[in-house]
Amino acid sequence: MITATITAKGQVTIPSYVRKALNLKSRDQVIFIVEGERAILIPARRRSIMELRGSLPATAPFPGHQEIREEVRRQRGQKLALETCR
């Protein structure tokens, strides 16, 4: 069993054995899950944007830049029309 001490500020150093076993490096983030009287530490892995591709269902094709510009113009026109009515 590996133990660590909590500082007066509530900080704890993750022992080197645990860091090596979980491949944790400086500035990595971890997730704490509390289950009853236990706390579970899980490495929060950062993913590249390409790793996330396809993780959400596509509901509609992504609009091109021209469609986005037209939508912004339409919304600006609506906002301008509302402001002039007041």
Jmol script that loads the backbone (N, CA, C; Angstrom):
load data "model"
ATOM      1  N   MET A   1       0.852  -1.170   0.000  1.00  0.00           N
ATOM      2  CA  MET A   1       0.000   0.000   0.000  1.00  0.00           C
ATOM      3  C   MET A   1       0.895   1.230   0.000  1.00  0.00           C
ATOM      4  N   ILE A   2       0.517   2.215  -0.816  1.00  0.00           N
ATOM      5  CA  ILE A   2       1.280   3.459  -0.923  1.00  0.00           C
ATOM      6  C   ILE A   2       0.453   4.559  -0.271  1.00  0.00           C
ATOM      7  N   THR A   3       1.090   5.378   0.556  1.00  0.00           N
ATOM      8  CA  THR A   3       0.372   6.463   1.216  1.00  0.00           C
ATOM      9  C   THR A   3       1.002   7.799   0.847  1.00  0.00           C
ATOM     10  N   ALA A   4       0.216   8.855   1.019  1.00  0.00           N
ATOM     11  CA  ALA A   4       0.684  10.219   0.811  1.00  0.00           C
ATOM     12  C   ALA A   4       0.038  11.093   1.880  1.00  0.00           C
ATOM     13  N   THR A   5       0.645  12.226   2.175  1.00  0.00           N
ATOM     14  CA  THR A   5       0.150  13.122   3.215  1.00  0.00           C
ATOM     15  C   THR A   5      -0.470  14.357   2.582  1.00  0.00           C
ATOM     16  N   ILE A   6      -1.597  14.786   3.124  1.00  0.00           N
ATOM     17  CA  ILE A   6      -2.272  15.993   2.649  1.00  0.00           C
ATOM     18  C   ILE A   6      -1.669  17.190   3.376  1.00  0.00           C
ATOM     19  N   THR A   7      -1.350  18.250   2.619  1.00  0.00           N
ATOM     20  CA  THR A   7      -0.778  19.456   3.218  1.00  0.00           C
ATOM     21  C   THR A   7      -1.886  20.310   3.836  1.00  0.00           C
ATOM     22  N   ALA A   8      -1.477  21.372   4.534  1.00  0.00           N
ATOM     23  CA  ALA A   8      -2.436  22.293   5.150  1.00  0.00           C
ATOM     24  C   ALA A   8      -3.316  22.958   4.092  1.00  0.00           C
ATOM     25  N   LYS A   9      -2.837  23.067   2.857  1.00  0.00           N
ATOM     26  CA  LYS A   9      -3.615  23.654   1.761  1.00  0.00           C
ATOM     27  C   LYS A   9      -4.486  22.627   1.047  1.00  0.00           C
ATOM     28  N   GLY A  10      -4.488  21.386   1.517  1.00  0.00           N
ATOM     29  CA  GLY A  10      -5.306  20.341   0.900  1.00  0.00           C
ATOM     30  C   GLY A  10      -4.655  19.698  -0.311  1.00  0.00           C
ATOM     31  N   GLN A  11      -3.366  19.909  -0.479  1.00  0.00           N
ATOM     32  CA  GLN A  11      -2.661  19.336  -1.617  1.00  0.00           C
ATOM     33  C   GLN A  11      -2.014  18.013  -1.242  1.00  0.00           C
ATOM     34  N   VAL A  12      -1.868  17.162  -2.244  1.00  0.00           N
ATOM     35  CA  VAL A  12      -1.214  15.872  -2.030  1.00  0.00           C
ATOM     36  C   VAL A  12      -0.314  15.597  -3.231  1.00  0.00           C
ATOM     37  N   THR A  13       0.842  15.043  -2.968  1.00  0.00           N
ATOM     38  CA  THR A  13       1.747  14.648  -4.039  1.00  0.00           C
ATOM     39  C   THR A  13       1.432  13.214  -4.422  1.00  0.00           C
ATOM     40  N   ILE A  14       1.215  12.992  -5.709  1.00  0.00           N
ATOM     41  CA  ILE A  14       0.971  11.626  -6.174  1.00  0.00           C
ATOM     42  C   ILE A  14       2.321  10.910  -6.178  1.00  0.00           C
ATOM     43  N   PRO A  15       2.431   9.825  -5.460  1.00  0.00           N
ATOM     44  CA  PRO A  15       3.721   9.119  -5.381  1.00  0.00           C
ATOM     45  C   PRO A  15       4.252   8.728  -6.763  1.00  0.00           C
ATOM     46  N   SER A  16       5.574   8.710  -6.901  1.00  0.00           N
ATOM     47  CA  SER A  16       6.201   8.431  -8.196  1.00  0.00           C
ATOM     48  C   SER A  16       5.776   7.080  -8.761  1.00  0.00           C
ATOM     49  N   TYR A  17       5.599   6.080  -7.906  1.00  0.00           N
ATOM     50  CA  TYR A  17       5.172   4.767  -8.391  1.00  0.00           C
ATOM     51  C   TYR A  17       3.824   4.876  -9.105  1.00  0.00           C
ATOM     52  N   VAL A  18       2.896   5.630  -8.534  1.00  0.00           N
ATOM     53  CA  VAL A  18       1.561   5.794  -9.130  1.00  0.00           C
ATOM     54  C   VAL A  18       1.660   6.612 -10.410  1.00  0.00           C
ATOM     55  N   ARG A  19       2.466   7.684 -10.397  1.00  0.00           N
ATOM     56  CA  ARG A  19       2.640   8.507 -11.601  1.00  0.00           C
ATOM     57  C   ARG A  19       3.189   7.676 -12.743  1.00  0.00           C
ATOM     58  N   LYS A  20       4.172   6.844 -12.448  1.00  0.00           N
ATOM     59  CA  LYS A  20       4.759   5.993 -13.497  1.00  0.00           C
ATOM     60  C   LYS A  20       3.756   4.960 -13.991  1.00  0.00           C
ATOM     61  N   ALA A  21       3.030   4.332 -13.070  1.00  0.00           N
ATOM     62  CA  ALA A  21       2.057   3.303 -13.437  1.00  0.00           C
ATOM     63  C   ALA A  21       0.947   3.864 -14.318  1.00  0.00           C
ATOM     64  N   LEU A  22       0.535   5.130 -14.058  1.00  0.00           N
ATOM     65  CA  LEU A  22      -0.534   5.760 -14.832  1.00  0.00           C
ATOM     66  C   LEU A  22      -0.014   6.659 -15.948  1.00  0.00           C
ATOM     67  N   ASN A  23       1.314   6.690 -16.099  1.00  0.00           N
ATOM     68  CA  ASN A  23       1.966   7.520 -17.114  1.00  0.00           C
ATOM     69  C   ASN A  23       1.546   8.989 -16.980  1.00  0.00           C
ATOM     70  N   LEU A  24       1.549   9.503 -15.757  1.00  0.00           N
ATOM     71  CA  LEU A  24       1.190  10.890 -15.492  1.00  0.00           C
ATOM     72  C   LEU A  24       2.431  11.769 -15.581  1.00  0.00           C
ATOM     73  N   LYS A  25       2.283  12.882 -16.252  1.00  0.00           N
ATOM     74  CA  LYS A  25       3.368  13.847 -16.402  1.00  0.00           C
ATOM     75  C   LYS A  25       2.950  15.169 -15.768  1.00  0.00           C
ATOM     76  N   SER A  26       3.906  16.070 -15.633  1.00  0.00           N
ATOM     77  CA  SER A  26       3.632  17.400 -15.106  1.00  0.00           C
ATOM     78  C   SER A  26       2.564  18.072 -15.958  1.00  0.00           C
ATOM     79  N   ARG A  27       1.609  18.730 -15.327  1.00  0.00           N
ATOM     80  CA  ARG A  27       0.506  19.465 -15.934  1.00  0.00           C
ATOM     81  C   ARG A  27      -0.614  18.577 -16.466  1.00  0.00           C
ATOM     82  N   ASP A  28      -0.506  17.251 -16.325  1.00  0.00           N
ATOM     83  CA  ASP A  28      -1.622  16.365 -16.662  1.00  0.00           C
ATOM     84  C   ASP A  28      -2.754  16.619 -15.669  1.00  0.00           C
ATOM     85  N   GLN A  29      -3.957  16.374 -16.085  1.00  0.00           N
ATOM     86  CA  GLN A  29      -5.094  16.522 -15.190  1.00  0.00           C
ATOM     87  C   GLN A  29      -5.612  15.146 -14.812  1.00  0.00           C
ATOM     88  N   VAL A  30      -6.205  15.065 -13.618  1.00  0.00           N
ATOM     89  CA  VAL A  30      -6.801  13.817 -13.146  1.00  0.00           C
ATOM     90  C   VAL A  30      -8.238  14.082 -12.713  1.00  0.00           C
ATOM     91  N   ILE A  31      -9.031  13.056 -12.735  1.00  0.00           N
ATOM     92  CA  ILE A  31     -10.429  13.118 -12.325  1.00  0.00           C
ATOM     93  C   ILE A  31     -10.557  12.346 -11.019  1.00  0.00           C
ATOM     94  N   PHE A  32     -11.273  12.904 -10.054  1.00  0.00           N
ATOM     95  CA  PHE A  32     -11.538  12.219  -8.795  1.00  0.00           C
ATOM     96  C   PHE A  32     -13.008  11.822  -8.769  1.00  0.00           C
ATOM     97  N   ILE A  33     -13.260  10.568  -8.492  1.00  0.00           N
ATOM     98  CA  ILE A  33     -14.614  10.065  -8.321  1.00  0.00           C
ATOM     99  C   ILE A  33     -14.735   9.562  -6.895  1.00  0.00           C
ATOM    100  N   VAL A  34     -15.737  10.069  -6.177  1.00  0.00           N
ATOM    101  CA  VAL A  34     -15.942   9.664  -4.792  1.00  0.00           C
ATOM    102  C   VAL A  34     -17.068   8.642  -4.752  1.00  0.00           C
ATOM    103  N   GLU A  35     -16.763   7.477  -4.213  1.00  0.00           N
ATOM    104  CA  GLU A  35     -17.741   6.398  -4.050  1.00  0.00           C
ATOM    105  C   GLU A  35     -17.739   5.999  -2.589  1.00  0.00           C
ATOM    106  N   GLY A  36     -18.745   6.453  -1.866  1.00  0.00           N
ATOM    107  CA  GLY A  36     -18.790   6.155  -0.435  1.00  0.00           C
ATOM    108  C   GLY A  36     -17.617   6.798   0.267  1.00  0.00           C
ATOM    109  N   GLU A  37     -16.790   5.980   0.886  1.00  0.00           N
ATOM    110  CA  GLU A  37     -15.611   6.487   1.585  1.00  0.00           C
ATOM    111  C   GLU A  37     -14.329   6.285   0.783  1.00  0.00           C
ATOM    112  N   ARG A  38     -14.476   6.046  -0.508  1.00  0.00           N
ATOM    113  CA  ARG A  38     -13.315   5.843  -1.385  1.00  0.00           C
ATOM    114  C   ARG A  38     -13.250   6.948  -2.421  1.00  0.00           C
ATOM    115  N   ALA A  39     -12.059   7.275  -2.829  1.00  0.00           N
ATOM    116  CA  ALA A  39     -11.851   8.211  -3.933  1.00  0.00           C
ATOM    117  C   ALA A  39     -11.047   7.490  -5.004  1.00  0.00           C
ATOM    118  N   ILE A  40     -11.501   7.603  -6.234  1.00  0.00           N
ATOM    119  CA  ILE A  40     -10.824   6.960  -7.361  1.00  0.00           C
ATOM    120  C   ILE A  40     -10.195   8.055  -8.213  1.00  0.00           C
ATOM    121  N   LEU A  41      -8.937   7.888  -8.551  1.00  0.00           N
ATOM    122  CA  LEU A  41      -8.199   8.838  -9.369  1.00  0.00           C
ATOM    123  C   LEU A  41      -8.077   8.258 -10.770  1.00  0.00           C
ATOM    124  N   ILE A  42      -8.512   9.022 -11.767  1.00  0.00           N
ATOM    125  CA  ILE A  42      -8.449   8.570 -13.162  1.00  0.00           C
ATOM    126  C   ILE A  42      -7.731   9.634 -13.980  1.00  0.00           C
ATOM    127  N   PRO A  43      -6.730   9.259 -14.776  1.00  0.00           N
ATOM    128  CA  PRO A  43      -6.080  10.252 -15.639  1.00  0.00           C
ATOM    129  C   PRO A  43      -7.079  10.809 -16.647  1.00  0.00           C
ATOM    130  N   ALA A  44      -7.109  12.125 -16.808  1.00  0.00           N
ATOM    131  CA  ALA A  44      -7.948  12.777 -17.811  1.00  0.00           C
ATOM    132  C   ALA A  44      -7.076  12.988 -19.035  1.00  0.00           C
ATOM    133  N   ARG A  45      -7.236  12.148 -19.991  1.00  0.00           N
ATOM    134  CA  ARG A  45      -6.395  12.205 -21.188  1.00  0.00           C
ATOM    135  C   ARG A  45      -6.898  13.269 -22.144  1.00  0.00           C
ATOM    136  N   ARG A  46      -5.989  14.045 -22.655  1.00  0.00           N
ATOM    137  CA  ARG A  46      -6.349  15.030 -23.673  1.00  0.00           C
ATOM    138  C   ARG A  46      -6.377  14.331 -25.009  1.00  0.00           C
ATOM    139  N   ARG A  47      -7.356  14.697 -25.809  1.00  0.00           N
ATOM    140  CA  ARG A  47      -7.478  14.101 -27.132  1.00  0.00           C
ATOM    141  C   ARG A  47      -7.277  15.176 -28.187  1.00  0.00           C
ATOM    142  N   SER A  48      -6.718  14.761 -29.290  1.00  0.00           N
ATOM    143  CA  SER A  48      -6.608  15.696 -30.404  1.00  0.00           C
ATOM    144  C   SER A  48      -7.984  15.811 -31.054  1.00  0.00           C
ATOM    145  N   ILE A  49      -8.180  16.852 -31.794  1.00  0.00           N
ATOM    146  CA  ILE A  49      -9.463  17.064 -32.455  1.00  0.00           C
ATOM    147  C   ILE A  49      -9.763  15.928 -33.432  1.00  0.00           C
ATOM    148  N   MET A  50      -8.738  15.369 -34.025  1.00  0.00           N
ATOM    149  CA  MET A  50      -8.947  14.272 -34.980  1.00  0.00           C
ATOM    150  C   MET A  50      -9.405  12.996 -34.277  1.00  0.00           C
ATOM    151  N   GLU A  51      -8.990  12.788 -33.026  1.00  0.00           N
ATOM    152  CA  GLU A  51      -9.446  11.624 -32.279  1.00  0.00           C
ATOM    153  C   GLU A  51     -10.938  11.723 -31.961  1.00  0.00           C
ATOM    154  N   LEU A  52     -11.435  12.956 -31.850  1.00  0.00           N
ATOM    155  CA  LEU A  52     -12.847  13.161 -31.525  1.00  0.00           C
ATOM    156  C   LEU A  52     -13.746  13.079 -32.756  1.00  0.00           C
ATOM    157  N   ARG A  53     -13.168  13.107 -33.932  1.00  0.00           N
ATOM    158  CA  ARG A  53     -13.945  13.065 -35.170  1.00  0.00           C
ATOM    159  C   ARG A  53     -14.819  11.806 -35.197  1.00  0.00           C
ATOM    160  N   GLY A  54     -16.109  12.028 -35.434  1.00  0.00           N
ATOM    161  CA  GLY A  54     -17.040  10.916 -35.516  1.00  0.00           C
ATOM    162  C   GLY A  54     -17.620  10.489 -34.183  1.00  0.00           C
ATOM    163  N   SER A  55     -17.244  11.147 -33.096  1.00  0.00           N
ATOM    164  CA  SER A  55     -17.757  10.737 -31.793  1.00  0.00           C
ATOM    165  C   SER A  55     -19.179  11.222 -31.554  1.00  0.00           C
ATOM    166  N   LEU A  56     -19.623  12.213 -32.311  1.00  0.00           N
ATOM    167  CA  LEU A  56     -21.001  12.690 -32.219  1.00  0.00           C
ATOM    168  C   LEU A  56     -21.717  12.408 -33.534  1.00  0.00           C
ATOM    169  N   PRO A  57     -22.998  12.082 -33.440  1.00  0.00           N
ATOM    170  CA  PRO A  57     -23.720  11.818 -34.685  1.00  0.00           C
ATOM    171  C   PRO A  57     -23.914  13.116 -35.469  1.00  0.00           C
ATOM    172  N   ALA A  58     -23.762  13.038 -36.763  1.00  0.00           N
ATOM    173  CA  ALA A  58     -23.975  14.211 -37.615  1.00  0.00           C
ATOM    174  C   ALA A  58     -25.466  14.324 -37.904  1.00  0.00           C
ATOM    175  N   THR A  59     -26.043  15.449 -37.520  1.00  0.00           N
ATOM    176  CA  THR A  59     -27.474  15.640 -37.761  1.00  0.00           C
ATOM    177  C   THR A  59     -27.726  16.326 -39.091  1.00  0.00           C
ATOM    178  N   ALA A  60     -26.769  17.076 -39.552  1.00  0.00           N
ATOM    179  CA  ALA A  60     -26.878  17.752 -40.846  1.00  0.00           C
ATOM    180  C   ALA A  60     -25.465  18.037 -41.329  1.00  0.00           C
ATOM    181  N   PRO A  61     -25.295  18.161 -42.620  1.00  0.00           N
ATOM    182  CA  PRO A  61     -23.954  18.483 -43.105  1.00  0.00           C
ATOM    183  C   PRO A  61     -23.515  19.853 -42.588  1.00  0.00           C
ATOM    184  N   PHE A  62     -22.249  19.966 -42.301  1.00  0.00           N
ATOM    185  CA  PHE A  62     -21.715  21.225 -41.798  1.00  0.00           C
ATOM    186  C   PHE A  62     -21.736  22.251 -42.917  1.00  0.00           C
ATOM    187  N   PRO A  63     -22.261  23.449 -42.649  1.00  0.00           N
ATOM    188  CA  PRO A  63     -22.346  24.447 -43.712  1.00  0.00           C
ATOM    189  C   PRO A  63     -20.969  24.986 -44.083  1.00  0.00           C
ATOM    190  N   GLY A  64     -20.849  25.407 -45.316  1.00  0.00           N
ATOM    191  CA  GLY A  64     -19.614  26.021 -45.766  1.00  0.00           C
ATOM    192  C   GLY A  64     -19.549  27.464 -45.310  1.00  0.00           C
ATOM    193  N   HIS A  65     -18.437  28.117 -45.574  1.00  0.00           N
ATOM    194  CA  HIS A  65     -18.256  29.487 -45.101  1.00  0.00           C
ATOM    195  C   HIS A  65     -19.275  30.445 -45.705  1.00  0.00           C
ATOM    196  N   GLN A  66     -19.693  30.200 -46.948  1.00  0.00           N
ATOM    197  CA  GLN A  66     -20.670  31.081 -47.587  1.00  0.00           C
ATOM    198  C   GLN A  66     -22.023  31.007 -46.877  1.00  0.00           C
ATOM    199  N   GLU A  67     -22.446  29.790 -46.525  1.00  0.00           N
ATOM    200  CA  GLU A  67     -23.715  29.631 -45.819  1.00  0.00           C
ATOM    201  C   GLU A  67     -23.667  30.285 -44.440  1.00  0.00           C
ATOM    202  N   ILE A  68     -22.524  30.171 -43.785  1.00  0.00           N
ATOM    203  CA  ILE A  68     -22.366  30.789 -42.462  1.00  0.00           C
ATOM    204  C   ILE A  68     -22.467  32.307 -42.580  1.00  0.00           C
ATOM    205  N   ARG A  69     -21.797  32.873 -43.586  1.00  0.00           N
ATOM    206  CA  ARG A  69     -21.854  34.325 -43.776  1.00  0.00           C
ATOM    207  C   ARG A  69     -23.283  34.794 -44.062  1.00  0.00           C
ATOM    208  N   GLU A  70     -24.009  34.035 -44.895  1.00  0.00           N
ATOM    209  CA  GLU A  70     -25.389  34.407 -45.201  1.00  0.00           C
ATOM    210  C   GLU A  70     -26.262  34.357 -43.955  1.00  0.00           C
ATOM    211  N   GLU A  71     -26.068  33.371 -43.104  1.00  0.00           N
ATOM    212  CA  GLU A  71     -26.847  33.254 -41.864  1.00  0.00           C
ATOM    213  C   GLU A  71     -26.539  34.413 -40.920  1.00  0.00           C
ATOM    214  N   VAL A  72     -25.279  34.797 -40.821  1.00  0.00           N
ATOM    215  CA  VAL A  72     -24.899  35.929 -39.972  1.00  0.00           C
ATOM    216  C   VAL A  72     -25.546  37.207 -40.497  1.00  0.00           C
ATOM    217  N   ARG A  73     -25.507  37.404 -41.821  1.00  0.00           N
ATOM    218  CA  ARG A  73     -26.151  38.590 -42.408  1.00  0.00           C
ATOM    219  C   ARG A  73     -27.648  38.597 -42.108  1.00  0.00           C
ATOM    220  N   ARG A  74     -28.295  37.450 -42.233  1.00  0.00           N
ATOM    221  CA  ARG A  74     -29.729  37.347 -41.980  1.00  0.00           C
ATOM    222  C   ARG A  74     -30.033  37.711 -40.522  1.00  0.00           C
ATOM    223  N   GLN A  75     -29.232  37.141 -39.587  1.00  0.00           N
ATOM    224  CA  GLN A  75     -29.463  37.426 -38.170  1.00  0.00           C
ATOM    225  C   GLN A  75     -29.182  38.886 -37.838  1.00  0.00           C
ATOM    226  N   ARG A  76     -28.165  39.461 -38.455  1.00  0.00           N
ATOM    227  CA  ARG A  76     -27.877  40.889 -38.220  1.00  0.00           C
ATOM    228  C   ARG A  76     -29.016  41.757 -38.736  1.00  0.00           C
ATOM    229  N   GLY A  77     -29.553  41.371 -39.874  1.00  0.00           N
ATOM    230  CA  GLY A  77     -30.672  42.117 -40.441  1.00  0.00           C
ATOM    231  C   GLY A  77     -31.888  42.064 -39.522  1.00  0.00           C
ATOM    232  N   GLN A  78     -32.167  40.905 -38.930  1.00  0.00           N
ATOM    233  CA  GLN A  78     -33.281  40.775 -38.002  1.00  0.00           C
ATOM    234  C   GLN A  78     -33.045  41.628 -36.765  1.00  0.00           C
ATOM    235  N   LYS A  79     -31.832  41.618 -36.260  1.00  0.00           N
ATOM    236  CA  LYS A  79     -31.506  42.399 -35.066  1.00  0.00           C
ATOM    237  C   LYS A  79     -31.635  43.883 -35.364  1.00  0.00           C
ATOM    238  N   LEU A  80     -31.154  44.311 -36.506  1.00  0.00           N
ATOM    239  CA  LEU A  80     -31.227  45.707 -36.904  1.00  0.00           C
ATOM    240  C   LEU A  80     -32.687  46.135 -37.051  1.00  0.00           C
ATOM    241  N   ALA A  81     -33.513  45.273 -37.649  1.00  0.00           N
ATOM    242  CA  ALA A  81     -34.933  45.578 -37.839  1.00  0.00           C
ATOM    243  C   ALA A  81     -35.621  45.717 -36.475  1.00  0.00           C
ATOM    244  N   LEU A  82     -35.296  44.859 -35.520  1.00  0.00           N
ATOM    245  CA  LEU A  82     -35.898  44.940 -34.186  1.00  0.00           C
ATOM    246  C   LEU A  82     -35.499  46.228 -33.478  1.00  0.00           C
ATOM    247  N   GLU A  83     -34.233  46.636 -33.628  1.00  0.00           N
ATOM    248  CA  GLU A  83     -33.750  47.830 -32.948  1.00  0.00           C
ATOM    249  C   GLU A  83     -34.395  49.089 -33.529  1.00  0.00           C
ATOM    250  N   THR A  84     -34.673  49.116 -34.818  1.00  0.00           N
ATOM    251  CA  THR A  84     -35.289  50.292 -35.424  1.00  0.00           C
ATOM    252  C   THR A  84     -36.767  50.407 -35.098  1.00  0.00           C
ATOM    253  N   CYS A  85     -37.402  49.289 -34.731  1.00  0.00           N
ATOM    254  CA  CYS A  85     -38.815  49.299 -34.351  1.00  0.00           C
ATOM    255  C   CYS A  85     -39.025  49.852 -32.950  1.00  0.00           C
ATOM    256  N   ARG A  86     -38.018  49.884 -32.146  1.00  0.00           N
ATOM    257  CA  ARG A  86     -38.166  50.325 -30.736  1.00  0.00           C
ATOM    258  C   ARG A  86     -38.167  51.796 -30.593  1.00  0.00           C
TER     259      ARG A  86
END
end "model"
wireframe off; spacefill off
backbone 0.3
color backbone group
